[in-house]
Amino acid sequence: MPRLKCKIKYDGSRFSGFQRQPQNRTIQGSIEGVLKKMHKGLEIHLQASGRTDTGVHAIGQVIHFDSPYTIPEENWKRAMNTLLPDDIYIDEVEEVSEDFHARYSAKEKEYHYFVWNAEEPNVFKRNYSYNFPYALDMEKMQEGCTYLMGTHDFTTFSSAKSTAKGSKIRTLYQASCQKNGDEIEFVFKGSGFLYNMVRIMVSVLLDIGQGKREPSDIIVLLEKKNRQLVGKTISPQGLYLWNVTYEK
């Protein structure tokens, strides 16, 4: 049975996250509903590289599913996009081997987080960035990013509700932040991410930018492995699953 890998993008504003929920509008539910229609009532279940929360967006989410149909890749893309709502779009469809798995075959993930850093809010970005009107020291935040890079136990930077079993050790290949006009873009690339990890890291970096913490505090926070030592998980609107990388 052919296995199809799809690269998708979505505006998460009006979804209750990725994972299928009986009473709520979700990314998985919407795509599986389209696949069921295309397969004349047959249930087709998909797997994703990772689940995103309510309000989180994606530029490069990856899913896979198996289908008894043999259809040219471009026709798959056209048919699915015709039936999907306009806040989900299939960018690419590729037939892959049956040992490919959207989640378990992933080698690297990349997330971006956007902060609107101006005294006045931008109503057009309220669903797509986090409004933070306070003065920030970008150099200190950038220094803080350097302490996050490398291989660490990220227990302090993961939700207490995290379902990840076993090791909380992850490797970050890139952690950076750059200000463009009134918008700050955080970029994180890593071997994998724990639940809420990016949103908690950004929250701590904003504390550093305000002078509430020193950049080197991150070393201690990583060593302590205690979620209670850091503040709130920042809001989801500014978060984007940017890219997922697989071996060729």
N, C-alpha and C positions, 0 to 999 in steps of 0.2 A: 504494500500500500504506500503510495507516494507520501513523503513528509515535506511540508511546506514551511519555510522560514520567512517571516515577514518583518520588515522594519517599519515601525509605525510612529506617528506623532499624534499628540492630542492636547487639547486645552482642558485641563482638569477642573476648571471652575465649576461646572455644573454636574460633576460626577461625585459619587460617594466612594471615591478611590477606585483602584483597579479590580480588586477581587470581587467575584460574583456574590451578590446579596439578593435574596428573594424579593424584598420589597423596595429596593433602591436601584437607582440608575448607576451602573458601573461600566467601566471600559470592557472588562471581560464579558459581562452580560450582554452588552451591545454587540460585540463582535461575534459571540457564540450564537446570538439570535439571528444575525445575518447568515452565518454558516448553516444554521438549521434550516433557514428558508431556502438557501441554495441547494441543500441536500434533501429537500422535500420531506422535512420532518425528522430526519435522522440527527440525533444529538452528536455534535462534534465538540470535543473539549480541547481547549488550548492550554499551553504552558507558556509562561512569560519569564523573561530574564530576572524579574523581580516585581514585587507589588508596590505600587505607589499609593500614598494616602489620599484622602479627600483633599481636593484643591491643588494637588501636585501635578505638574505638567510633564510632558515628554517630547523630546525632539528625536530621540533615537532608541525608543523601547524596542525590544525584539521578542517575538512570540513564535511558537511553532505549533502545528497541528497535523494530524494524519487525515487523509481523505481518500476514499475509493475512486475519486474522479482523476482522470488524466487530462489536464487542461493546460494550455500554454501559459507561462508565467504572466505575461502581459494581460491575458484575458482574466486571470484570477484577480489581478490588481484592479482592472476596470470594473469587473462585476462587483467586487466587494465595496469599492468606493462609491459605486452607484447606489448601493443599498444602505451604506453607513450614514449616520448623522454627520452634519458638517463640522462637528468639533472632534472628529477622529478621521485620520487620513492614513491610508496604506501607501508608504513611499516605495517599497521594494518587495517583490515576492521572488523567492528562489527555491527551487527544489533541492533538497539536501539529503544526505544519507540517513538511514534510520538510526544511526548512533549519535546524531546531533541532538543536543538538548539545549533549549534557549537559556536555561538557568545553569545547568551543571557544566556545559561546555564553555561558558564565558570565562575569559582570561583577565579582563580588565573592564571596570565600569567608570564612567565619568559623569559627575554631577556638577551643575552650575547653580549658584544661588545669587539672586539679585536683590539689592537693597536700594531703595530710593532715599537718598540722604540729602534732604533739603528741608528748609523751614516749612514750606508749603507742600501739602500732599499733592500728588498727581492723580486725579480721579481716573484717568485712562489706564493707569498702571496698578490700580488697587488690587486687581486679581492676579497680577503678574510680577509683583515685587513687594518687598516688605518695607513699609514706610517707617523710617527712623530719622527724626528731625534733629538729632543731637550732633554736636561737633565730634569728630573722630580723628585720631592720630593714625594716619595710614601707615606710616613707617613702623610703628609699634605693632600694628596688626600684621603687617608683612613679616615682621620678625617672629611673631607668634606662629605664623604658618610654618616657618622652618622647623619648629619643634614638633609639629604634627607629622611631618614627613618621616618615612622610614617604617620599620616593623615594630608595632607596639600592641599591648593589650589595651583595647579601647573601651573597656567596661565602663569607665567614668563617662564616656561620651556616647553611651547607648541607653535607650529607654529601659526602665525597670521592667517594662512589659515585653521586652525582646523575647521572641520565641526561638532565637538561635541557640541550638544545643551545642555543648562542647566549648571549644576554644573561642575566645573573643579577640584573638590575635589577628590583626589585619595589616596589610602593607599599603601605605600611601606613597605613590610615586610623585604626585604633585599636590601641593596645597598652596594656593596663591590668592591674592586679592588685588584688584586694580580699580581705580576710580576714573570713570569717563563722564565728565560733566557732573551731574547730580546723582549718577548711578554708580554703585559699587558692584562689581562682579567677582564673586568667589568661584574658584575652580578647584575641584577635587577629583583626582584620578587614583584608583586603587584596585587592589586584587579583589576587594569585596567590601561591603558596608553593612554595619549593624543597623537595627531598627532605630530611626531618628538620628543616626550618627551625624549626618551632615548638618541638620538643623541645630543640634546641640553644639557642634564645633563652631558654627557661625555665631551662635549666642555668646559663647565664651570669647570669641575674637572681638565682638562688639563691646564686651565688657573691657577688654584690653584697650580698645580704641578710645574708650571713655576715661581710661585711667583708673578703673575700678580694680584691675589686676595688672600684674606685670607679665610681659611675654613669657618669661621663664617659668611662670606659675604652671604652664602647661606640662612641664617636666614632672612636677610634683603631682598634678592631677592624674597623669597617666600612671604614675607609680602607685597611687592610692587605690585605684580600681573601685571607686565609690561614686555612683551617680548622684548621691545626695550632696556632693561638694560643689556641684555647678547649678546654675539657675535654670530658668524655664526652657522648654523646647520651643524654639522660635516658630512663628506661623508658617504654614505650608505654601502659601501663595508664591513665594519667591523661588521655590525649588523646581528644578528641571532635571529629569533623567536625560542626559545629553547624548551619551553614546555607550554602546557595549561592544567590546572587541573580542573576536574569536580567532583562533589560529586558522590560517589559510588551509 
